[in-house]
Amino acid sequence: MGARSPDLERWNAYLMTRSPSTRRVYATALRTFCKFSGYKTLKEAALKGDGAAVMRFLASLKQEGHAPETIHTYLRALKAFYRLVRRPLDPDDLRLFVPRRHVIRSTEAIPPDVVFKLTIVAPRIYGLLFHFLFGTGVRISEACALRVKDLDLDADPPRVIVSSAKTYDRRIVFIPSDLAAKLREHVKGLPPDAYVFHSRRSPHRPLGQRRIRRVLLRALQKIGELRRDPSGKGYNYTLHSFRRTFETLLVSANINPLIVKTFMGHSIGVEAHYLRLSESELVNAWRRAEPLLQLNARTYPTNWDREAQEFILFEALVARFLEKMMLRNLNHVIEEGDEERRRLIEKGLEQIRKRIELFRRMMDPRTAFDFDRLSHVDIEEIAKYFTKTQT
C-alpha cells in the first residue's frame, strides 16, 4: 500500500517554485476537477484519477462555455499534478478534448509622427531603414536584400528595383524626395554590390532581421509607444506595420486599388492580363501620394509640431554631450599614442556629427535655435532641459 501512496510532497514542492498567482490558479483547477469528479481529497484524486476522468472534465468545461485559454490553463495544472504524482497522462488522448486557442494578432499601421520619432531615436542606419520601409512599403526581407546597384536616385522620381520576396518578380518602387536625399548621402562611396542596409562589420553583410526587430522594439519603448496587441502575444507595431501604413496612405490618396497592389508587389492574378499601365501612369498616381510619404515635409498638428521640436532638441543635446566626451577621450588617446583606439573614436565622432547634422535639418527654421551653442552644453544642462520638457 505504501508503494502505491501518491507522492504529494513532490506536488507541494513544485507549487513553491511557482508564482503566487500561478499557485492560486492551479489550486482552483485541482479543486474544480475534484468537485466535478467526486474526489474528496487530492490524495484520492491522485489514486483514482486517470486520463478518462480528465477528458470528461475538459469536455464539461468546454460545454459550459469556458474560454479556450482557461481550459488550457486547467489542463496544464492537471498534467503537472499527475506527472509529479508519477501517473502521467497521455497527451494524444487529451488533445482531442482541448479546444483550439484563437490567437488574434493585430498589426496596426504606424502613424507618421511615430515613424518620425523612430528615425530620430534609432541608430542611424536603422532609422534610415525605418524611413525606407515607411516611404516605399517594401517588405523587410526585400529591403534587407537591396544592393546599391538597385538604386537609381538620379531618376525622376528616384526609384529602386525590388525583387519580390514571394513571387521573385522585379518591380519598380518610387522613393520620396526627402528619403532619396538621405540615401544619396548614405550610399556615397559604397561599391555597387554593397548592401544598402548593411552591418557595421562589412557593407557586404546585410542587417539581420532579428536584430532589426529588437532595435524597433527598443526604439518604440524609448518613445513610449511599445504596447501589446489584443492577443497579448505580440506588439501593436511591428516591421509589417510600415507596409500597412504605406498602403493606408496610398488608399487615402484615392489611388486605384490595382495600382496600390502593383506598388506593394501583391499578386493581381487574372486582372494582370487586363491591366496594362505605362510608367507615366504609375508616376502620376504615385505623385498624388508622395506628399503623404514625406516625413520632413508632412504637415503635423501644431501641438505635435511643438512636441517633436522639443524631442529633437533633447536628442541633439545628448548627441552634443557625447561628442564632447569623445573629444576629451580622443585627446587622451592621442597623448598615449594608441592609434587603434584613435581610429575607433574618430569613426564614432563622424557618426555622432552626422546625427547632429540630421537634427539640425529636422529643426523648424522658425525656432531660430542656435545649434552651435550646443557645443558648450554639459550634463547639468541636459538634465535641466529634460526636467523642463517633462513638466
C-alpha positions as CSV (number, residue, x, y, z in Angstrom):
1,M,0.0,0.0,0.0
2,G,2.9,2.3,0.8
3,A,4.3,1.9,-2.6
4,R,1.1,3.0,-4.2
5,S,0.7,6.0,-2.0
6,P,0.9,9.2,-4.2
7,D,3.9,11.4,-3.6
8,L,2.1,14.7,-2.9
9,E,5.3,16.2,-1.4
10,R,6.6,16.5,-5.0
11,W,3.5,18.4,-6.0
12,N,3.7,20.7,-3.0
13,A,7.4,21.3,-3.6
14,Y,6.7,22.1,-7.3
15,L,4.0,24.7,-6.3
16,M,6.5,26.5,-4.1
17,T,8.6,27.2,-7.3
18,R,5.7,28.9,-9.0
19,S,4.5,32.5,-8.5
20,P,1.6,33.2,-6.1
21,S,-0.8,33.9,-8.9
22,T,0.1,30.6,-10.6
23,R,-0.4,28.7,-7.3
24,R,-3.8,30.2,-6.9
25,V,-4.9,29.3,-10.5
26,Y,-3.5,25.7,-10.2
27,A,-5.3,25.3,-6.8
28,T,-8.5,26.4,-8.4
29,A,-8.0,24.0,-11.3
30,L,-7.5,21.0,-8.9
31,R,-10.3,22.0,-6.7
32,T,-12.7,22.3,-9.6
33,F,-11.6,18.9,-11.0
34,C,-12.0,17.2,-7.7
35,K,-15.5,18.6,-7.2
36,F,-16.5,17.6,-10.7
37,S,-15.1,14.0,-10.4
38,G,-16.3,13.4,-6.8
39,Y,-12.9,13.2,-5.2
40,K,-12.8,14.5,-1.6
41,T,-9.0,15.0,-1.4
42,L,-6.0,15.4,-3.6
43,K,-4.8,12.1,-2.4
44,E,-8.0,10.4,-3.7
45,A,-7.6,12.3,-7.0
46,A,-4.1,11.1,-7.3
47,L,-5.1,7.5,-6.7
48,K,-8.3,7.2,-8.6
49,G,-8.0,9.9,-11.3
50,D,-6.9,9.0,-14.8
51,G,-6.9,10.2,-18.4
52,A,-10.6,9.3,-18.8
53,A,-11.6,11.5,-15.8
54,V,-9.6,14.4,-17.1
55,M,-11.1,14.1,-20.5
56,R,-14.6,14.2,-19.0
57,F,-13.6,17.2,-17.0
58,L,-12.3,19.0,-20.1
59,A,-15.4,18.2,-22.1
60,S,-17.6,19.6,-19.3
61,L,-15.6,22.8,-19.2
62,K,-16.0,23.2,-23.0
63,Q,-19.7,22.5,-22.8
64,E,-20.1,25.1,-20.0
65,G,-18.6,27.7,-22.3
66,H,-15.3,28.3,-20.6
67,A,-12.7,30.2,-22.7
68,P,-10.1,28.1,-24.5
69,E,-7.3,29.8,-22.6
70,T,-8.9,28.8,-19.3
71,I,-9.3,25.2,-20.3
72,H,-5.6,25.1,-21.4
73,T,-4.6,26.6,-18.1
74,Y,-6.6,24.0,-16.1
75,L,-5.1,21.2,-18.3
76,R,-1.5,22.4,-17.6
77,A,-2.3,22.2,-13.9
78,L,-3.7,18.6,-14.2
79,K,-0.8,17.4,-16.4
80,A,1.7,18.8,-13.9
81,F,-0.1,17.2,-11.0
82,Y,-0.3,13.7,-12.4
83,R,3.2,13.8,-13.7
84,L,4.5,14.8,-10.2
85,V,2.5,12.0,-8.5
86,R,4.0,9.6,-11.1
87,R,0.8,9.0,-13.1
88,P,1.4,11.0,-16.3
89,L,-1.5,11.5,-18.7
90,D,-1.5,10.5,-22.3
91,P,-1.2,13.8,-24.3
92,D,-2.6,12.3,-27.5
93,D,-5.9,11.4,-25.9
94,L,-6.2,14.8,-24.2
95,R,-5.5,16.7,-27.4
96,L,-8.9,15.5,-28.8
97,F,-10.7,17.3,-25.9
98,V,-8.8,20.6,-25.9
99,P,-10.3,23.5,-27.9
100,R,-8.1,25.4,-30.2
101,R,-7.0,28.8,-29.0
102,H,-7.8,31.6,-31.3
103,V,-4.9,34.0,-31.1
104,I,-5.8,37.2,-32.9
105,R,-2.8,39.3,-33.5
106,S,-3.5,42.7,-34.9
107,T,-0.7,44.7,-36.6
108,E,-1.6,48.4,-36.6
109,A,-0.4,51.0,-39.1
110,I,2.3,53.2,-37.6
111,P,1.2,56.9,-37.6
112,P,3.7,59.1,-39.5
113,D,4.5,61.1,-36.3
114,V,5.6,57.9,-34.6
115,V,7.8,56.9,-37.6
116,F,9.3,60.4,-37.5
117,K,10.3,59.8,-33.8
118,L,11.7,56.3,-34.6
119,T,14.0,57.7,-37.2
120,I,15.4,60.0,-34.6
121,V,16.0,57.6,-31.6
122,A,17.1,54.5,-33.6
123,P,20.8,54.1,-34.5
124,R,21.5,55.9,-37.8
125,I,21.2,53.0,-40.3
126,Y,18.2,51.6,-38.6
127,G,16.5,55.0,-38.6
128,L,17.1,55.2,-42.3
129,L,15.7,51.7,-42.8
130,F,12.5,52.6,-40.9
131,H,12.2,55.7,-43.1
132,F,12.7,53.5,-46.2
133,L,10.0,51.0,-45.1
134,F,7.6,53.8,-44.4
135,G,8.3,55.7,-47.7
136,T,8.3,52.7,-50.1
137,G,6.1,50.0,-48.5
138,V,8.6,47.2,-49.3
139,R,8.8,44.0,-47.2
140,I,11.6,43.8,-44.7
141,S,13.1,40.9,-46.5
142,E,13.1,42.9,-49.7
143,A,14.7,45.9,-48.1
144,C,17.5,43.8,-46.5
145,A,18.3,42.2,-49.9
146,L,18.8,45.6,-51.7
147,R,22.2,46.4,-53.2
148,V,23.4,49.9,-54.1
149,K,23.2,49.0,-57.8
150,D,19.5,48.5,-57.4
151,L,19.0,52.2,-56.6
152,D,18.5,54.9,-59.2
153,L,18.5,58.1,-57.2
154,D,19.0,60.4,-60.1
155,A,15.9,59.4,-61.9
156,D,12.7,61.5,-61.8
157,P,11.2,60.3,-59.5
158,P,14.0,58.4,-57.7
159,R,13.4,54.7,-57.7
160,V,14.7,51.3,-56.7
161,I,14.3,47.9,-58.4
162,V,12.9,45.4,-55.8
163,S,12.8,41.6,-56.2
164,S,9.6,40.3,-54.7
165,A,10.2,38.0,-51.7
166,K,7.1,35.9,-52.6
167,T,6.8,35.9,-56.4
168,Y,10.5,36.7,-57.3
169,D,9.2,39.2,-59.8
170,R,11.1,42.5,-60.1
171,R,9.2,45.8,-59.8
172,I,9.9,49.5,-59.7
173,V,9.3,51.2,-56.3
174,F,9.4,55.0,-56.3
175,I,11.2,56.9,-53.5
176,P,10.0,60.2,-51.9
177,S,12.5,63.0,-52.4
178,D,13.4,63.5,-48.7
179,L,14.2,59.8,-48.4
180,A,16.2,59.9,-51.6
181,A,18.4,62.7,-50.2
182,K,19.2,60.6,-47.2
183,L,20.0,57.6,-49.4
184,R,22.4,59.6,-51.6
185,E,24.4,60.6,-48.6
186,H,24.3,57.1,-47.1
187,V,25.5,55.2,-50.2
188,K,28.2,57.7,-51.2
189,G,31.4,55.8,-51.6
190,L,29.9,52.3,-51.3
191,P,30.6,49.8,-54.1
192,P,27.7,48.7,-56.4
193,D,27.5,45.2,-54.8
194,A,27.3,46.5,-51.3
195,Y,24.1,46.1,-49.4
196,V,22.1,49.3,-48.8
197,F,21.3,48.4,-45.3
198,H,24.5,46.7,-44.1
199,S,26.1,45.7,-40.8
200,R,28.8,47.7,-39.2
201,R,31.3,44.9,-39.8
202,S,31.1,45.0,-43.6
203,P,29.0,46.6,-46.4
204,H,28.8,43.1,-47.9
205,R,26.8,41.8,-44.9
206,P,23.1,42.7,-44.7
207,L,21.4,43.7,-41.5
208,G,19.8,40.7,-39.7
209,Q,16.0,40.8,-39.4
210,R,16.1,39.5,-35.8
211,R,18.4,42.4,-34.9
212,I,16.2,44.9,-36.7
213,R,13.1,43.7,-34.8
214,R,15.0,44.1,-31.5
215,V,16.1,47.7,-32.4
216,L,12.5,48.5,-33.4
217,L,11.1,47.3,-30.0
218,R,13.8,49.3,-28.1
219,A,13.1,52.4,-30.1
220,L,9.3,52.1,-29.5
221,Q,9.9,51.6,-25.8
222,K,12.1,54.7,-25.7
223,I,9.4,56.9,-27.2
224,G,6.6,55.3,-25.1
225,E,4.9,53.5,-28.0
226,L,5.6,49.9,-27.1
227,R,2.3,48.2,-26.3
228,R,1.0,44.6,-26.6
229,D,-1.7,43.8,-29.1
230,P,-5.1,42.4,-28.0
231,S,-3.8,38.8,-28.2
232,G,-1.1,39.5,-25.6
233,K,1.3,37.5,-27.8
234,G,2.7,40.3,-30.0
235,Y,3.1,44.1,-30.2
236,N,0.9,46.8,-31.7
237,Y,3.6,47.9,-34.0
238,T,5.9,45.5,-36.0
239,L,8.0,45.7,-39.1
240,H,5.0,44.9,-41.1
241,S,3.2,48.0,-39.7
242,F,5.3,50.2,-42.0
243,R,3.9,48.3,-45.0
244,R,0.4,48.7,-43.7
245,T,0.9,52.4,-43.2
246,F,2.2,52.8,-46.8
247,E,-0.9,51.0,-48.1
248,T,-3.2,53.1,-46.0
249,L,-1.7,56.4,-47.2
250,L,-2.0,55.3,-50.9
251,V,-5.6,54.4,-50.4
252,S,-6.2,57.8,-48.7
253,A,-4.8,59.5,-51.8
254,N,-7.5,57.8,-53.8
255,I,-5.2,55.7,-55.9
256,N,-6.7,52.8,-57.8
257,P,-6.6,49.6,-55.7
258,L,-5.0,47.7,-58.5
259,I,-2.2,50.3,-58.7
260,V,-1.8,50.0,-55.0
261,K,-1.3,46.3,-55.3
262,T,1.2,46.9,-58.1
263,F,3.3,49.3,-55.9
264,M,3.2,46.8,-53.0
265,G,4.1,43.8,-55.1
266,H,0.8,42.0,-54.5
267,S,-0.3,39.4,-57.0
268,I,-3.3,40.7,-59.0
269,G,-4.0,37.4,-60.7
270,V,-6.2,37.4,-63.8
271,E,-6.5,41.2,-63.6
272,A,-2.9,41.5,-64.7
273,H,-4.0,40.4,-68.2
274,Y,-6.3,43.4,-68.4
275,L,-4.3,46.0,-66.5
276,R,-1.5,47.4,-68.7
277,L,-0.1,50.6,-67.1
278,S,2.6,52.7,-68.5
279,E,5.4,54.1,-66.3
280,S,4.0,57.6,-66.7
281,E,0.6,56.4,-65.4
282,L,2.3,54.8,-62.4
283,V,4.3,58.0,-61.8
284,N,1.3,60.2,-62.0
285,A,-0.6,58.1,-59.5
286,W,2.4,57.9,-57.1
287,R,2.9,61.7,-57.2
288,R,-0.5,62.2,-55.6
289,A,0.6,60.1,-52.6
290,E,4.2,61.4,-52.3
291,P,3.4,64.4,-50.1
292,L,1.9,62.0,-47.6
293,L,5.0,59.8,-47.7
294,Q,7.5,62.7,-46.9
295,L,8.3,62.7,-43.2
296,N,10.1,66.0,-43.2
297,A,7.6,67.9,-45.4
298,R,4.4,66.5,-43.8
299,T,2.2,69.0,-42.0
300,Y,1.5,67.9,-38.5
301,P,-0.9,69.3,-35.9
302,T,0.5,72.3,-34.0
303,N,0.7,70.5,-30.7
304,W,2.6,67.6,-32.2
305,D,5.0,70.0,-34.0
306,R,6.0,71.6,-30.7
307,E,6.4,68.2,-29.1
308,A,8.5,67.0,-32.0
309,Q,10.8,70.0,-31.9
310,E,11.4,69.6,-28.1
311,F,12.1,65.9,-28.7
312,I,14.6,66.6,-31.5
313,L,16.3,69.3,-29.3
314,F,16.7,66.9,-26.4
315,E,18.3,64.3,-28.6
316,A,20.6,66.9,-30.1
317,L,21.7,67.9,-26.6
318,V,22.5,64.3,-25.8
319,A,24.5,63.9,-29.1
320,R,26.5,67.1,-28.4
321,F,27.3,65.8,-24.9
322,L,28.5,62.5,-26.3
323,E,30.6,64.4,-28.9
324,K,32.2,66.4,-26.0
325,M,33.1,63.3,-24.1
326,M,34.5,61.6,-27.2
327,L,36.7,64.6,-28.0
328,R,38.0,64.5,-24.4
329,N,38.8,60.8,-24.8
330,L,40.4,61.4,-28.2
331,N,42.9,63.9,-26.7
332,H,44.0,61.4,-24.1
333,V,44.3,58.6,-26.7
334,I,46.5,60.8,-28.9
335,E,48.7,61.7,-26.0
336,E,49.1,57.9,-25.3
337,G,49.8,57.1,-28.9
338,D,47.1,54.4,-29.2
339,E,46.4,54.5,-33.0
340,E,43.8,51.8,-32.9
341,R,41.6,53.5,-30.3
342,R,42.1,56.8,-32.1
343,R,40.7,55.4,-35.3
344,L,37.7,53.9,-33.4
345,I,36.9,57.2,-31.6
346,E,37.3,59.2,-34.8
347,K,34.8,56.9,-36.6
348,G,32.4,57.3,-33.7
349,L,32.8,61.1,-33.8
350,E,31.9,61.0,-37.5
351,Q,28.7,59.1,-36.8
352,I,27.7,61.5,-34.0
353,R,28.3,64.6,-36.1
354,K,26.2,63.2,-38.9
355,R,23.4,62.6,-36.3
356,I,23.7,66.2,-35.1
357,E,23.5,67.5,-38.7
358,L,20.4,65.4,-39.2
359,F,18.8,67.1,-36.1
360,R,19.8,70.5,-37.5
361,R,17.9,69.8,-40.7
362,M,14.9,68.5,-38.8
363,M,14.5,71.6,-36.6
364,D,11.9,74.0,-37.8
365,P,13.7,77.2,-39.1
366,R,11.1,79.3,-37.4
367,T,12.5,78.3,-34.0
368,A,15.8,80.1,-34.9
369,F,17.6,77.8,-32.4
370,D,21.4,78.2,-32.4
371,F,22.9,74.7,-32.7
372,D,26.4,76.0,-32.3
373,R,25.5,76.8,-28.7
374,L,25.2,73.1,-28.0
375,S,28.9,72.7,-28.2
376,H,29.2,74.1,-24.7
377,V,26.4,72.0,-23.0
378,D,27.1,69.8,-20.0
379,I,25.1,67.1,-18.3
380,E,23.5,69.6,-15.9
381,E,22.0,71.5,-18.8
382,I,20.7,68.2,-20.3
383,A,19.1,67.2,-17.1
384,K,17.6,70.7,-16.6
385,Y,16.2,70.7,-20.1
386,F,14.8,67.2,-19.7
387,T,13.0,68.2,-16.5
388,K,11.5,71.2,-18.2
389,T,10.2,69.2,-21.2
390,Q,8.6,66.6,-18.9
391,T,6.7,69.2,-16.8
